[in-house]
């Protein structure tokens, strides 16, 4: 079975309001189709499409520091470096493996693997 949860450490860390704790260590899970649908339906995303990144990250971050749940408004307090890190991690774990398909040439019967592009790629 392949891994579905990934540990991370933020480069700087998240500081929230009156909370003096620096939240750096966390865990992110793979995104699901339901996550994508929920992000699209989120009222704030409908008003401000650029907010989708924070909503998605809040859904897939299962733990951050002492926080057992993360809300999009919590992530508004991230330093830019940490937001960039989380975006990269999300992309890496959700799109890292190519969609290889075993194929056989109908003429010469040579077996090879071809890569299927990710949705939206040309």
C-alpha positions in Angstrom: 0.0 0.0 0.0 1.2 3.5 -0.8 1.5 6.3 1.8 -1.5 8.6 2.2 -0.1 10.9 5.0 3.1 12.9 4.9 5.0 14.6 7.8 6.4 18.1 7.3 8.2 20.9 9.1 7.4 24.4 8.1 10.5 26.6 7.4 9.4 29.4 9.7 6.2 28.2 11.5 2.7 29.5 12.2 2.0 31.9 15.1 -1.6 32.5 15.9 -3.0 35.4 17.8 -2.6 35.0 21.6 -1.1 31.5 21.2 2.6 31.8 21.9 3.3 28.4 20.5 5.2 28.1 17.2 3.4 25.5 15.1 6.0 24.0 12.7 5.5 20.2 12.6 2.5 18.8 10.9 1.0 16.2 8.7 -0.7 16.4 5.3 -2.9 13.7 3.7 -3.5 13.1 0.0 -6.4 15.2 -1.4 -9.6 13.4 -2.5 -12.2 14.3 -5.2 -14.5 15.3 -2.3 -11.9 17.8 -1.2 -12.0 19.4 -4.6 -15.8 19.5 -4.6 -15.9 21.0 -1.1 -13.4 23.7 -2.1 -15.5 24.7 -5.2 -18.6 24.9 -3.0 -17.0 26.9 -0.2 -18.8 30.3 0.1 -15.5 32.3 0.4 -14.0 30.7 -2.6 -17.1 31.6 -4.6 -16.5 35.2 -3.7 -12.7 35.1 -3.9 -11.4 32.2 -6.0 -7.8 32.8 -4.9 -8.9 31.7 -1.4 -9.2 28.1 -2.7 -5.6 27.4 -1.8 -6.1 28.1 1.9 -9.4 26.1 2.0 -7.8 23.1 0.3 -4.7 23.2 2.6 -7.0 23.4 5.6 -8.8 20.3 4.5 -5.7 18.2 3.9 -3.5 19.3 6.8 -4.5 16.9 9.5 -2.3 18.2 12.2 -0.1 21.3 12.7 1.8 21.8 15.9 -0.6 21.3 18.8 -3.6 22.0 16.5 -5.7 19.0 15.7 -7.7 20.9 13.1 -6.7 23.7 10.9 -9.1 26.3 9.5 -8.5 28.5 6.4 -8.5 31.6 8.5 -5.7 30.1 10.6 -3.6 29.7 7.4 -4.1 33.4 6.6 -1.4 34.0 9.3 1.2 31.9 7.5 4.5 33.5 6.4 4.8 33.6 2.6 7.7 31.2 2.8 5.6 28.6 4.7 2.6 29.1 2.3 5.0 28.4 -0.7 6.4 25.4 1.1 2.9 23.9 1.7 1.8 24.6 -1.9 4.9 22.7 -3.1 4.4 19.8 -0.7 0.7 19.5 -1.8 1.6 19.5 -5.4 4.5 17.0 -4.9 2.5 14.5 -2.9 -0.7 14.7 -5.0 0.9 14.8 -8.5 4.3 13.2 -7.9 3.6 9.8 -9.6 3.2 9.8 -13.3 0.2 8.1 -14.7 2.1 5.4 -16.6 0.2 3.0 -18.7 1.6 -0.3 -19.9 1.1 -0.4 -23.7 1.9 -2.8 -26.5 2.6 -1.7 -30.1 0.0 -3.3 -32.3 2.5 -3.7 -35.2 5.7 -5.1 -33.5 4.3 -6.2 -30.2 7.0 -4.2 -28.3 5.9 -3.6 -24.7 6.5 -0.1 -23.3 5.1 2.4 -20.8 3.6 5.7 -21.9 2.8 8.6 -19.6 -0.7 10.0 -19.4 -0.7 13.8 -18.8 -2.3 15.2 -15.7 -5.6 16.9 -16.2 -5.2 20.4 -17.6 -1.8 19.6 -19.2 -1.4 19.6 -22.9 
